[in-house]
């Protein structure tokens, strides 16, 4: 059976950084870090141990590792994989929306370890309950990936590539788009000399409600009430801005979901 000893991490961004640190803390050995920029590779390697190598040249990636973890952008993944030499090791990527077969032409042992969480390089991550979705080409590969995932989190589930696409799309709406709504709210407040801190209790309560009841059932606001007078006043405030069209579109969608 393959062993996940001597890990090479391909990538040095947010997820690669937090995942690498967590793996080292769990006792795994990372021998090398690759990044497009040598400084990013060096910085991550320095956080993982004095003996960890680093490179920005794919030709210099260590070929004797047991596990290669690709934690890079979806757009970069196929190109980077295509430029790597084939071997018999286990190759794993961390992308939510990419099929595991993107690795299939390089090794018979491949799979996915997808942590569904937003992370930042400099913000500590509590991995213990993060949902990690796994998939693999063979039972042996799946066993190893599940071992790694369960060493990080108690919340490990198998998911197909199609299911992960849906998970990733849902995460974009729940996390990335909602954060953009916060950014819009912040700008609206700043324009009136107000601080975004006034929104934080409201945001926390909205999050708490989503944890105990269906978000569709928890929906409040003028759109779900069809309060046309309030919505017209809001649109007057947003007049001649891109947010006016966004407000209208989302309000119409809220009304549609009310009827489901």
C-alpha positions in Angstrom: 0.0 0.0 0.0 1.1 3.6 -0.7 2.2 5.7 2.3 1.7 9.4 2.8 5.3 9.9 3.9 7.4 12.7 2.5 4.8 15.1 1.2 5.4 17.7 -1.5 3.0 20.7 -1.4 2.3 22.4 -4.7 1.1 25.8 -3.9 1.7 28.4 -1.2 -1.6 30.4 -1.0 -4.1 30.6 1.8 -5.3 27.0 1.7 -1.9 25.5 1.0 -0.4 27.4 4.0 -3.0 26.5 6.5 -3.3 22.9 5.4 0.5 22.5 5.4 0.8 23.9 8.9 -2.0 21.6 10.1 -0.4 18.5 8.6 3.0 19.2 10.2 1.2 19.7 13.5 -0.4 16.3 13.0 3.0 14.7 12.5 3.2 14.5 8.8 6.5 15.3 7.0 6.5 18.0 4.3 9.8 17.8 2.4 9.2 20.5 -0.3 7.0 23.4 -1.2 6.5 24.7 -4.8 5.1 28.1 -5.7 5.1 30.2 -8.8 7.0 32.8 -6.9 10.2 31.8 -5.0 9.5 34.2 -2.1 6.1 32.6 -1.4 7.6 29.1 -1.5 10.4 30.2 0.8 8.1 31.8 3.3 5.8 28.8 3.6 8.8 26.4 3.8 10.3 28.4 6.6 7.1 28.0 8.6 7.1 24.2 8.2 10.7 23.5 9.4 14.3 24.2 8.8 14.9 21.2 6.5 11.9 21.9 4.1 13.0 22.6 0.6 11.4 25.1 -1.7 11.3 25.9 -5.4 9.5 27.8 -8.1 10.7 25.5 -10.8 8.5 22.4 -11.6 11.5 20.6 -13.0 13.1 20.7 -9.5 10.2 19.1 -7.7 11.3 16.1 -5.6 10.3 12.9 -7.3 10.7 10.5 -4.3 7.7 11.7 -2.3 4.8 9.5 -1.4 2.2 12.2 -1.6 1.8 15.3 -3.7 -0.8 17.8 -2.6 -1.9 20.3 -5.2 -3.4 23.4 -3.5 -3.5 26.0 -6.3 -6.2 27.8 -8.2 -8.6 25.8 -10.4 -7.4 27.7 -13.5 -3.7 26.8 -12.8 -4.2 23.2 -11.8 -4.5 21.5 -15.2 -1.4 23.3 -16.6 0.8 22.6 -13.5 -0.2 19.0 -13.5 0.5 18.6 -17.2 4.0 19.9 -16.7 4.9 17.5 -13.9 6.5 14.1 -14.6 4.4 11.1 -14.0 5.2 8.8 -11.1 3.5 6.1 -8.9 2.8 8.3 -5.9 -0.5 9.5 -4.5 -1.6 12.8 -6.0 -4.3 14.8 -4.3 -5.9 18.2 -5.1 -7.9 20.4 -2.7 -10.2 22.1 -5.3 -14.0 22.1 -4.8 -15.0 22.4 -8.5 -12.3 20.3 -10.3 -12.8 16.6 -11.0 -10.3 14.2 -9.5 -9.6 12.9 -13.0 -7.5 16.0 -13.7 -4.7 14.0 -12.1 -5.5 10.7 -13.8 -3.0 10.8 -16.6 0.0 11.2 -14.2 -0.5 8.4 -11.6 -2.9 5.6 -11.0 -3.3 6.8 -7.4 -5.1 10.1 -7.1 -8.0 11.8 -5.4 -9.4 14.8 -3.6 -9.2 16.3 -0.1 -11.5 19.3 -0.2 -11.8 21.3 3.0 -15.0 23.4 2.7 -13.8 26.5 4.6 -12.5 29.9 3.9 -9.0 30.4 5.3 -6.3 33.1 5.4 -2.5 32.7 5.6 -2.1 34.7 8.8 -5.3 33.6 10.6 -5.2 30.4 12.6 -7.6 27.7 11.5 -9.4 25.4 13.8 -9.6 22.2 11.7 -11.4 20.0 14.2 -14.9 20.4 12.8 -14.2 21.7 9.2 -16.2 19.5 6.7 -13.6 17.7 4.5 -14.9 16.0 1.4 -12.8 13.1 0.0 -12.8 11.1 -3.2 -10.2 8.7 -4.7 -9.4 6.5 -7.7 -8.8 3.3 -5.7 -9.8 1.9 -2.2 -6.1 2.2 -1.1 -5.9 5.8 -2.1 -9.2 6.5 -0.4 -8.0 4.9 2.8 -4.9 7.1 2.9 -6.8 10.3 2.1 -9.4 9.5 4.7 -6.6 8.9 7.3 -5.1 12.3 6.5 -8.5 14.0 6.6 -9.6 12.4 9.9 -6.3 13.4 11.5 -7.4 17.0 10.8 -11.1 16.9 11.3 -13.9 14.9 12.9 -16.2 15.8 10.0 -15.0 13.8 7.0 -17.4 12.7 4.2 -17.1 11.1 0.8 -18.4 13.1 -2.1 -18.3 12.6 -5.9 -16.9 15.3 -8.2 -20.4 16.3 -9.2 -21.4 16.7 -5.5 -18.3 18.8 -4.8 -19.2 21.1 -7.7 -22.6 21.7 -6.0 -20.9 22.1 -2.6 -18.4 24.7 -4.1 -21.2 26.6 -5.8 -23.3 26.7 -2.6 -20.2 27.9 -0.7 -19.7 30.7 -3.2 -23.2 31.9 -2.5 -23.1 31.3 1.3 -19.6 32.7 1.8 -18.1 34.8 -1.0 -21.4 36.4 -2.2 -22.6 37.1 1.4 -19.2 38.7 2.2 -19.6 40.9 -0.8 -23.0 42.0 0.5 -21.2 42.9 3.7 -18.8 45.0 1.6 -21.7 46.8 0.0 -23.3 47.5 3.4 -19.9 48.8 4.7 -19.7 51.2 1.7 -23.3 52.5 2.2 -22.6 53.1 5.9 -19.2 54.8 5.3 -20.8 57.2 2.8 -23.0 58.4 5.6 -20.3 58.6 8.2 -21.3 55.4 10.0 -19.2 52.4 11.1 -19.8 48.9 9.9 -19.6 47.7 13.6 -23.3 48.5 13.9 -24.1 45.6 11.5 -22.2 42.9 13.4 -24.8 41.9 15.9 -27.3 41.6 13.1 -24.9 39.5 11.1 -24.3 37.2 14.1 -28.1 36.7 14.7 -28.6 36.0 11.0 -25.9 33.3 11.2 -27.4 31.8 14.3 -30.8 31.5 12.7 -29.4 29.8 9.7 -27.9 27.1 12.0 -31.3 26.2 13.5 -33.9 26.7 10.8 -34.0 26.7 7.0 -32.6 30.0 5.6 -35.6 30.1 3.3 -38.0 30.0 6.2 -35.9 32.5 8.2 -36.0 35.1 5.4 -37.2 38.6 6.6 -37.1 42.0 5.0 -39.2 44.2 2.6 -38.8 41.8 -0.3 -40.4 38.8 1.4 -43.2 41.1 2.8 -43.6 42.7 -0.6 -43.2 46.1 1.0 -43.1 48.1 -2.2 -42.9 51.5 -0.5 -39.8 50.6 1.4 -38.1 49.0 -1.6 -38.8 52.1 -3.7 -37.1 54.3 -1.1 -34.1 52.0 -1.1 -33.9 52.2 -4.8 -34.0 56.0 -4.7 -31.0 55.9 -2.4 -29.2 53.5 -4.8 -30.2 55.5 -7.9 -27.6 55.5 -10.8 -25.5 52.8 -9.1 -24.8 49.2 -10.1 -26.2 48.1 -6.7 -29.7 49.3 -7.8 -30.0 46.5 -10.3 -28.5 44.0 -7.8 -31.1 45.1 -5.2 -33.9 44.6 -7.7 -32.6 41.2 -8.9 -32.1 39.8 -5.4 -35.5 41.1 -4.2 -37.2 39.4 -7.1 -35.4 36.2 -6.3 -36.4 36.4 -2.6 -40.0 36.7 -3.7 -39.6 33.7 -6.0 -38.1 31.6 -3.2 -41.1 32.5 -0.9 -43.4 30.7 -3.3 -41.3 27.4 -3.5 
